[in-house]
Amino acid sequence: MSKIKGFIGETLVYGFGNVFSRLFAMFLIPLYAKYLGKVDYSNLVMLQSTFTILTFVLALNAGIFFYYYEYDNLRYRKIILTSWFYYQVFAAILIFLSLYFLSPWLFNLFVIQNGNEEIIRWSLVLVGFQLFPYIFNITNINYFRIERKPKKVIQIVLLEALLTLIFVVLSLSVFKYGLIGVLFSQIFARLIVSIVFINHARLYIKLKYFSKKLLKKIIAYSWPFVLSSMFTWIIVSIDKFIGVHALADKMELALLALAMQLVLPISVLTDMIRMAIGPYVMSIRKEEDAEKSYQQIFELSVFVGSVVVVVVILISPLLTYVLADITYIDVIYVIPLMAFAKILSLIGNQFSICFSLVKKNIYILFSIIIAGAIGVAVNIFFMNKYGFVVSGYSQILAYIGMTTFLYFLGRRKANLKLKLKNSLVIVGVVVAYLIGLYFINPLVENGEYIVFILLCMLVFAFITWIYFKQQKVNLIALFKTVVNKNIKRNRA
């Protein structure tokens, strides 16, 4: 149990930072809606998605985590970080030059309206330039993650988020710089953070520690994860690029963009667990009770994910009115689907751990390719006819394909021993909840919330009761224990 407490503690620290960084991002949604309009807002979200997929080319995290713990030797660890750092620099230069020369053609992937071609072109170039300060920050972040120093990670994340918020507010509301101004704001924020933490770069900027041989090993271990990340991006982001051509009403792209941001809480949870579980699992994989720890983490993750999904759905109508306006209310039809897809993603991520432990990462790649292919196919064939809501169904079907593949193959080839019975009960309740929402959402759209709120609260309580019953936790006894501890503290 002490190991689980350690994992929960690190996860909560990551969660705290992620919550506040994403909260800062949500503060910007009203500004985007007001000063950018639906077209530029849609383009901004797609540009941010483009930046995300470009960072995957730099991400050798899996190999870094694996080889960093192989030997307890400081010089060896410096070689690992240095080799990765200069690989990122070289890759970023190639990406920047590619975007600069290909931007006259790439801008057609975005929403073109009112002569904004030149703005999109230069925005793509700025997206590439943003990689350079990003490299320093992400290297520092992963070093602190490896060393199990989550507070340092959060300092970087929070400072970057705060500076981005300040610069974007000034850029849009004061100077009226529009889309270009937002991208410059992101660059300046990342640049300042990289300068603030520049002392830590001494660990990995010395070229003498670069090792081509070790870098090849890291790439060989990591490349399935890199491609997996790209196909994961396809699952959650390709809908908007397909929608540019498939949706008759281009304003529906703004609904997809808003939905993507309103499901941030469940995305935060997924990131929390992902950031904590990588180094955590690698550090305990040789211990005798590792399997028990994995099972506890798995069931806890599914439970917390389900609870967060209910909360996200509950507050989504309010956030739509507060952060945007009533013209965005149809977003409530796709948010529950996207949120539920995150639970399936969370489950798939847990299944993939067993493949990492036995160095069979290629199967993780295969699962993501299957998911990406399903997501693309569903969007291409059905979005034009059924509209933006197809995006949510495509994500669900994609992750069902991924988790099914990982589970059955994991049991055959990677010694996967996770038990699903408890978690499937909770997931089943969430599915029934989503079906109920299908009939209740029209009431929400018309401003009638009582039935909607009651259903959300009932499901929230029911899921919590099921989980504690499964874990054989007596809520009354737990409550008495907490009360008695508080009484003793007060007396002391």
Order of alpha helices (4+ residues) and beta strands (2+ residues): alpha-alpha-alpha-alpha-alpha-alpha-alpha-alpha-alpha-alpha-alpha-alpha-alpha-alpha-alpha-alpha-alpha-alpha
